[in-house]
Amino acid sequence: MLNMQERLKLQHFLTIKKLKNDQVEELIKRAEYFKAGGAVPEYAQPIYAVNMFFENSTRTHCSFEMAERKLGLQTIPFDPVASSVKKGETLYDTLLALNSIGVNLAVIRHSQNEYYKELIDLDETQKLNMGIVNAGDGSGQHPSQCLLDMMTIHEQFGHFKGLKIAIIGDLTNSRVARSDMRLLRQLGAKLYFSGPTCWYSSEFTEFGSYGKVDDLLPQMDVVILLRVQHERHKQEIGFSPTEYHTEYGLTRKRYTHMKKNAIIMHPGPINRGVELASELVESSRSRFAKQMQNGVFMRMAMIEAVINGRGLGGKQ
Amino acid sequence: MSILLENGLVYQAGQLQLLDILITADRITAIGKDLAQLGIKVQRKIDLAGKLVAPGLVDVHVHYREPGFTYKETIKTGSQAAAHGGFTTVCAMPNLDPVPDNAAQLQDVQERNANDGIVHIKQYASITQKRQGEQLTDFKALKKAGAFAFSDDGSGIQTAGTMYLAMKRAAECDMPLVEHIEDNSLLFGGVMNAGQRAEELNLPGMLGLSESSQLARDLLLAKQTGVHYHACHLSTKESVALIRWAKLQKINVTCEVAPHHLLLADADIPKDDPFYKMNPPLRSKKDQQALIDGLLDGTIDMIATDHAPHSAEEKEGSMCQASFGITGSETAFALLYTRFVKTGIFKLEQLLDWMSARPAQEFRIKDAGMILPGRKADLAVFDLKNEFELRKEDYLSKGTNTPFTGTKAYGATEITFVDGKIVYQKED
C-alpha cells in the first residue's frame, strides 16, 4: 500500500524538549510537503480550534490561524480581554468551557512559563478532551518559532550536522535563543553566542561558545539575530541603538565578511538599523520573509501531529 | 595583547567544563570549545591540558602590615603571596601604624595598595579611632574615601554600647561591619585553646566563651540595627550554632572560617610551637567538625585565610611569648583541596564557591568571583593532578610562619591572571 507510513502522533504540542531527531525531521518533511503544494488531508468530521493569545503577538496569531484554515479547521474567535479570564476564571476552567461546547484544539500563548503543566496536571481525570499547542510560554519555549527556524536552516543546507550557527543579541530574555540552542545542539550543529555580555550568562556555555561578533561572523553558516527589546531596555542608562548597531549589529561591512552560503535569520519584528542594517533585511542572505512563510507550513505540520495523536477528524 | 587558554577545566557557576578562554587586553572576550577554530589572531596560546581554571580567588581577610610593620610583610610581598595562592582580590585589615581611621590615612594606604599590589586590594577602615574600641571613626567620610568595610580586626569591641552605635552607623551608610569577636575579660592570658592539650603542654588556655558569648551579644545587636554583620574566623561549635540560629531569625549575618581551623584541632599541636599559635586558637576536634558541618549546611558562608605574617623572631621560643597568627595565602587552596575535596567531603564546586563566588557576592565585589565574557580576566589555574610539597623556599610572603611547611598536597597554583596579566606563574 502506498503512503501508509506512520505519521507523528502527539496528544499535545507543548515543548521541543522531548522531540527526537527523527520526529523533528518528520515535521520538517511534512512542512516541506505542504509548502510544495502537497494535498491536505481530508477529515471526515469537522475540527474546531481556538487561538488564545494572552500575550500580544499578531504575527504568530495570524500564522496559526492561516495554518488552521489551510488544514480546513474551523476556528472559533476568542478575545482574552473580553473573556471570563479577566473576571478571574482560571485558564483550566476556560478551557473546560470551550471543550464542552465542542472545541477540539487550543493554541495558547501565555506569559507564564510552562502554563500548560497545571492544565495537564489538573486534567488527571481526563475531563479535557482537547489538544493544546503551545504558541509560546513566558520566557520559556516557543516551539513553532523554533521549528520554523529548523525548517529554514534545513531548506538552505539540507542537514544540521557540523553547521556553525551564531545567536546574537538579547539572549537572557529570548525564548528563541533557548529553544533554538537546545534543538540545534541536539541536531548536531555547533553553536556560538555573541552580543552584549550583560545579556550572556554561563547557562549558555553548555550549549556553545561566546565570542565577539567580528571574530565569529566570517566562520558562521547561519546567523540568528535576536530582537533588541526596546520596551525592556529603554530605561537602561546608556543604551543606544546606534551604539548597539556599531558594536554588535550586522553592518554592511560585516555582511561582506560572511561566508558565501551563509544566511541571516531574525524572529522579528526587526528593528531596522539596530540588529541589522535596514538594507540588509531584503538582502540575498536574509531569510526573514522565508521564516514567516515557512512558519505557516510548520504550524500545519504541528497541528496535524496533534490531530493524528487524538484521532480528531474521524477516518481520513 | 590577547592570550588563548586552551583545554582548561573551567569552573562557571556550578559547572566544570573543558573549555577555552580568550583574554583580550584586561578582559575575557570569548569562552567556549575549540576557539582556535575561529581563526582569531592571538599573541599567545597556553595549553592547559585539563588543569582547573577557577575564578580568581577572593580573600576577605589578610594582613599586609604596611605601613608600620614592614619587617613582617609589605603590600608587595603580601600581594605576591596572594597571587601565588591563586587569589586575585584580597581585603586588607586595618591593624596598621598609623591606623586608617580617617580619610587621609585610608587614602594613603589605598595609594600604596594600588602602586605596590599585584592583585586587587580592598582596604578596610577601622571602626574606632586607633582601633582602641572607644571613639567611632567617621564612617561616611571613610566610605566616601573608598573603604571596603569597617573592622577593628585584632581586637573585639568590648563595650556593647559602642558596638551598638557602630552597627547603627554602618547600617545607615550601608556598609558591612566585620568583627573580630573576642571578650578580653575572658582571656585570662591564654595562648592556646583551654582544654586537655593545653594542660598536657602546661600552657595557659583561652576559653571558647571569649568568642561565643560576645557573638551572642553582637547577633542581638545586629538584629536590632539591621546592619550587615560579618563574623571573622569562627572557631567554636557554639559560634556555629549561634550563627545558624541567627540565620533562621533572618538576621543579616555572614561569617567566615579560616583554613587552619578546618584542617587542625588543638590535639594536633605536637609541642609548645609558636607556629601553632593564632587567635582564635585551634579548638577541639568537636569544634573543628562543627565548622566543617557549618560550611556544608550553609551556616558558614565563606573561607578567608587570616593571612598573618610575622618575623622569625616573633615566632621563636615558647607560645607564651610569640605573636598570634599564621600565614595562609600560599597554602589555603592546595591544603583544603587535598584534605577535603580529594577525600570527597567537599565538592570542588563548593570549595571554589566558598573561596570566590560567595565572598564576592556577600561583599558585593564587582567583577570578582565568576568567569564570564566581558568580565575582568581574573583567573587562577591549578594543577590538581600532581602532588607537590609546600616548601619554605617557595613562599613569596616575608612570613614563613605556618605549621604546614613540609606537607604534601595537590592543587599547586600554575598561573594567576589579574586584569589579563600574568601575576604569578609556576617555574618548571
Boltz contact constraints between the chains, C-beta under 6 A:
constraints:
  - contact:
      token1: [A, 197]
      token2: [B, 373]
      max_distance: 6.0
  - contact:
      token1: [A, 197]
      token2: [B, 374]
      max_distance: 6.0
  - contact:
      token1: [A, 200]
      token2: [B, 373]
      max_distance: 6.0
  - contact:
      token1: [A, 202]
      token2: [B, 12]
      max_distance: 6.0
  - contact:
      token1: [A, 202]
      token2: [B, 13]
      max_distance: 6.0
  - contact:
      token1: [A, 205]
      token2: [B, 12]
      max_distance: 6.0
  - contact:
      token1: [A, 209]
      token2: [B, 32]
      max_distance: 6.0
  - contact:
      token1: [A, 209]
      token2: [B, 33]
      max_distance: 6.0
  - contact:
      token1: [A, 210]
      token2: [B, 30]
      max_distance: 6.0
  - contact:
      token1: [A, 210]
      token2: [B, 31]
      max_distance: 6.0
  - contact:
      token1: [A, 210]
      token2: [B, 32]
      max_distance: 6.0
  - contact:
      token1: [A, 210]
      token2: [B, 373]
      max_distance: 6.0
  - contact:
      token1: [A, 211]
      token2: [B, 30]
      max_distance: 6.0
  - contact:
      token1: [A, 212]
      token2: [B, 29]
      max_distance: 6.0
  - contact:
      token1: [A, 215]
      token2: [B, 38]
      max_distance: 6.0
  - contact:
      token1: [A, 215]
      token2: [B, 40]
      max_distance: 6.0
  - contact:
      token1: [A, 219]
      token2: [B, 38]
      max_distance: 6.0
